[in-house]
């Protein structure tokens, strides 16, 4: 799971304050993903934004670890109550990606 944020976007700060700090969301992310948070302004952030054609921040992307294909994305602020199984707003954060070596 990749979260690209921008310092000048309030929704990015909301994600950190409300969503990523929520214990239930933390458990879902910890048990189902490798979580990476990138600042859009950084050199690496600019590269990732270019590769995935990101035009709006914040963005949360589920990326397949084998193919690097974007599987799912959400833009803007995503409230914690929308991130659980069944996700109140139609969002399901539960993707189990299994890599076999």
PyMOL commands that set and color helices and strands:
alter all, ss='L'
color gray80, all
select helices_A, chain A and resi 10-19+23-32+43-51+80-82
alter helices_A, ss='H'
color red, helices_A
select strands_A, chain A and resi 2-5+36-39+59-63+70-75
alter strands_A, ss='S'
color yellow, strands_A
deselect
rebuild
show_as cartoon
